[in-house]
Structure formats: structure tokens, C-alpha cells
Amino acid sequence: MNAIFHAHSGLRFLVLLLGALNVLILVIGLARKKPFGRPHRALGAAFAGSLHLQVILGTVLVAMGRYYPQLIGHFVMMVLAAVVAQVCMSVNRRKPTPGLVLPLVGVAGALLLIFGGVMAIGRGLFTMTVAG
């Protein structure tokens, strides 16, 4: 269980990095009036996929007995973050001419929900955790 906990704890940095890179590339694309393209799609998929993996690892931890009451809010916020990111990416991809605004809203919304979810368990985004 410690390995899963450390994977869950460490993966958050990748999720935050991919989220920040997404916001950066989407804002730059909007500023330069670039069309939605392969880099946007790939980075969006990497963000959503890593967020889904994070939710799965967290679910496994709870299923294995690592539970305390604050995790309810944390879990709900993180699942909502994954849903918001995935729905915005999927809807945008299915549009006749995908844009940059909907993915930006999805990623920014997911990052805000992630922040809220981390605050629900009383930690900071970059606070180191100790298994135990």
C-alpha cells in the first residue's frame, strides 16, 4: 500500500505540471490566434489521462483501507476535476472546428477543482506527505 500511496502522492506533480503546460500552450495559442492542433490534443490527453490515473490510484488507496472523513470532499472534487477535463476535451474534439477556449476552460476548471480537493484534506499543493 505504501507504493501506491507514494505513486499517488508523486503523480500529483506530473498532473500539476501538465495542467500548467496546458494552460500556457492554450493561452499562447489564443493570443496568437492559432488553430487547435496536434500539440493541444496530445497535451490535453496527457493531462486528462494522468488525472484519471490519479483518481484510480486514490480509489485503490481508499479501497485498501486508507480512509479518513476529509477524503470524501477530496474524492468528490478530484472526480469532478477529471470529469470536467475529459468532457471539455471530448466535446471540443467532436466539434467541426475545435477551438482553444473550451479546452482552456476545462483545464482551468479542473485545476481549480484540484486545488479545492487538496484544500479539503488540509494540505498545500506542494506539501510533502509521509505515509503512515
PyMOL commands that set and color helices and strands:
alter all, ss='L'
color gray80, all
select helices_A, chain A and resi 2-31+38-63+71-94+101-120
alter helices_A, ss='H'
color red, helices_A
deselect
rebuild
show_as cartoon
